[in-house]
Amino acid sequence: MNAEIFLEQFDQLITKIYRFQDSHESMVNIKAKIYEFLDENYDIYLRSSLEERKEIRDLVKKHHTSTESPNMLVLFLIGYVQMAAKNIKLSDDRAWLLRGLVISSIENCLLDQRDNTFSLSYLYVMAEEKDLNPRHDFQAVAEISSDETCSGGNISMKELIKNIPNIARKTYDDWKEFN
């Protein structure tokens, strides 16, 4: 698969979110299909060109700004990052670290930077606790992420991901204390 096919298939899956009532397919099944697609194809984003990665992020942004259930996709993507962190905790599998980072980069802080900060911190801490030494992976994905200021925040996704290793433990511990 290449970026062009990824975009086409991802767009078809995303569109199901907004057409689920017509298709009689449950939102749970649609979310599962999107997650399965991302599980199997996250590496396309890593291998894509700068322009192709921007097209992927723009596709998500286009659907996010749609008037039809605009936040469902973003909520699914943020949930995916948190699921990746849980899977790291269960499996020690570095692929979940990369999946979570890639999906965060694709989501690109569309809703609220604080959600991304927590999700990425959670991902980082789980990877660190499993001795996956996530700093390098965070820096690598930061380098291929958008350097434009996020619509849901005040810094770029590149800067946010790059800064997470410095704030992850405190962010995660503050959250645990609050909950």
DODRENZA-14835 format. One record per residue (C-alpha): x, y negated, z; residue number from 1. Coordinates in Angstrom, 1 decimal. Example, Ala and Ser with C-alpha at 12.3 -4.5 7.8 and 13.67 -1.06 7.14 Angstrom:
12.3;4.5;7.8;1 .
13.7;1.1;7.1;2 .
end
This chain:
0.0;0.0;0.0;1 .
1.1;-3.5;-0.7;2 .
0.0;-6.9;0.6;3 .
-2.5;-7.4;-2.2;4 .
-4.3;-4.1;-1.5;5 .
-4.1;-4.8;2.3;6 .
-5.8;-8.2;1.7;7 .
-8.6;-6.6;-0.4;8 .
-9.3;-3.7;2.0;9 .
-9.0;-5.9;5.1;10 .
-11.4;-8.4;3.6;11 .
-13.9;-5.6;2.8;12 .
-13.7;-4.4;6.4;13 .
-14.0;-7.9;7.9;14 .
-17.1;-8.6;5.8;15 .
-18.8;-5.7;7.4;16 .
-18.8;-7.6;10.7;17 .
-21.1;-10.2;9.1;18 .
-23.2;-7.7;7.2;19 .
-23.7;-5.1;9.9;20 .
-27.4;-5.6;10.2;21 .
-27.9;-5.0;6.5;22 .
-25.7;-1.9;6.5;23 .
-27.2;-0.4;9.7;24 .
-23.6;0.3;10.8;25 .
-23.0;-0.3;14.4;26 .
-20.5;-3.0;15.5;27 .
-18.7;-0.3;17.5;28 .
-18.1;1.7;14.3;29 .
-17.0;-1.4;12.4;30 .
-14.5;-2.4;15.1;31 .
-13.2;1.2;15.1;32 .
-12.7;1.1;11.3;33 .
-10.9;-2.2;11.6;34 .
-8.7;-0.9;14.4;35 .
-7.9;2.3;12.4;36 .
-7.0;0.2;9.4;37 .
-4.7;-2.0;11.5;38 .
-3.1;1.1;13.1;39 .
-2.3;2.6;9.8;40 .
-1.3;-0.6;7.9;41 .
0.3;-3.1;10.4;42 .
3.7;-2.6;8.8;43 .
2.5;-4.1;5.6;44 .
2.6;-7.5;7.3;45 .
6.2;-6.9;8.5;46 .
7.3;-6.1;4.9;47 .
5.3;-8.9;3.2;48 .
6.8;-12.1;1.9;49 .
6.2;-15.4;3.6;50 .
3.5;-16.3;1.1;51 .
1.7;-12.9;1.5;52 .
1.8;-13.2;5.4;53 .
0.2;-16.7;5.0;54 .
-2.5;-15.2;2.8;55 .
-3.3;-12.6;5.4;56 .
-3.5;-15.2;8.2;57 .
-5.6;-17.4;5.9;58 .
-8.0;-14.5;5.3;59 .
-8.6;-14.2;9.0;60 .
-9.0;-18.0;9.4;61 .
-11.5;-18.0;6.5;62 .
-13.6;-15.5;8.2;63 .
-13.2;-17.2;11.6;64 .
-14.5;-20.5;10.3;65 .
-17.5;-18.8;8.6;66 .
-20.9;-19.7;10.0;67 .
-21.8;-16.1;10.4;68 .
-20.6;-14.8;13.8;69 .
-17.3;-16.7;13.5;70 .
-15.6;-15.3;16.7;71 .
-16.2;-11.6;16.4;72 .
-13.1;-10.9;14.3;73 .
-10.9;-13.0;16.5;74 .
-12.3;-11.3;19.6;75 .
-11.6;-7.9;17.9;76 .
-8.0;-8.9;17.1;77 .
-7.3;-10.2;20.6;78 .
-8.8;-7.0;22.0;79 .
-6.5;-5.0;19.7;80 .
-3.5;-6.7;21.2;81 .
-4.7;-5.8;24.7;82 .
-5.4;-2.2;23.6;83 .
-1.9;-2.0;22.2;84 .
-0.5;-3.0;25.7;85 .
-2.6;-0.3;27.3;86 .
-1.4;2.2;24.8;87 .
2.2;1.3;25.6;88 .
1.5;1.9;29.2;89 .
0.2;5.4;28.4;90 .
2.6;6.4;25.7;91 .
5.9;4.5;25.7;92 .
5.5;4.2;21.9;93 .
7.3;1.2;20.4;94 .
4.9;1.2;17.5;95 .
2.2;-0.1;19.8;96 .
4.5;-3.1;20.7;97 .
4.9;-3.9;17.0;98 .
1.2;-3.4;16.3;99 .
0.3;-5.8;19.0;100 .
2.8;-8.4;17.9;101 .
1.8;-8.2;14.3;102 .
-1.9;-8.5;15.1;103 .
-1.2;-11.5;17.3;104 .
0.7;-13.1;14.5;105 .
-2.1;-12.4;12.1;106 .
-4.8;-13.8;14.5;107 .
-2.6;-16.9;14.8;108 .
-4.3;-18.5;17.9;109 .
-7.5;-19.3;16.2;110 .
-9.7;-19.3;19.3;111 .
-7.7;-20.3;22.4;112 .
-4.0;-20.2;22.9;113 .
-4.5;-19.1;26.5;114 .
-6.0;-15.8;25.3;115 .
-3.0;-15.2;23.2;116 .
-0.6;-16.2;25.9;117 .
-2.2;-13.7;28.3;118 .
-2.5;-10.9;25.7;119 .
1.1;-11.3;24.6;120 .
2.3;-11.5;28.2;121 .
0.5;-8.3;29.0;122 .
2.0;-6.7;25.9;123 .
5.5;-7.8;26.9;124 .
5.2;-6.7;30.5;125 .
3.9;-3.3;29.6;126 .
6.7;-2.8;27.1;127 .
9.3;-4.1;29.6;128 .
8.0;-1.7;32.3;129 .
8.4;1.2;29.8;130 .
12.0;0.1;29.2;131 .
11.3;-0.8;25.5;132 .
13.4;-4.0;25.8;133 .
10.7;-6.0;23.9;134 .
12.7;-9.3;23.7;135 .
14.2;-8.4;20.3;136 .
10.8;-7.4;18.8;137 .
9.2;-10.6;20.1;138 .
11.9;-12.7;18.5;139 .
11.8;-10.8;15.2;140 .
8.0;-11.2;14.9;141 .
8.2;-14.8;16.0;142 .
10.5;-15.5;13.1;143 .
7.9;-14.2;10.6;144 .
4.9;-15.9;12.3;145 .
3.4;-19.3;11.3;146 .
5.3;-22.4;12.3;147 .
2.1;-24.6;12.0;148 .
0.4;-25.8;15.1;149 .
-2.4;-23.3;16.0;150 .
-6.0;-24.5;15.7;151 .
-6.6;-23.1;19.2;152 .
-3.6;-24.6;20.9;153 .
-0.8;-27.1;20.8;154 .
2.2;-25.1;19.6;155 .
2.8;-22.7;16.7;156 .
2.4;-19.0;16.9;157 .
6.1;-18.8;16.2;158 .
6.9;-20.8;19.3;159 .
4.4;-19.0;21.4;160 .
5.7;-15.6;20.6;161 .
9.3;-16.8;21.0;162 .
8.5;-18.2;24.5;163 .
6.6;-15.2;25.8;164 .
9.7;-13.4;27.2;165 .
10.4;-16.5;29.4;166 .
6.8;-16.6;30.9;167 .
5.4;-13.1;30.5;168 .
6.1;-11.8;34.0;169 .
4.7;-15.0;35.8;170 .
1.7;-15.2;33.5;171 .
0.9;-11.5;34.1;172 .
1.5;-11.7;37.9;173 .
-0.7;-14.8;38.2;174 .
-3.5;-13.1;36.3;175 .
-3.2;-10.0;38.5;176 .
-3.3;-12.2;41.6;177 .
-6.4;-14.0;40.4;178 .
-8.2;-10.8;39.6;179 .
end
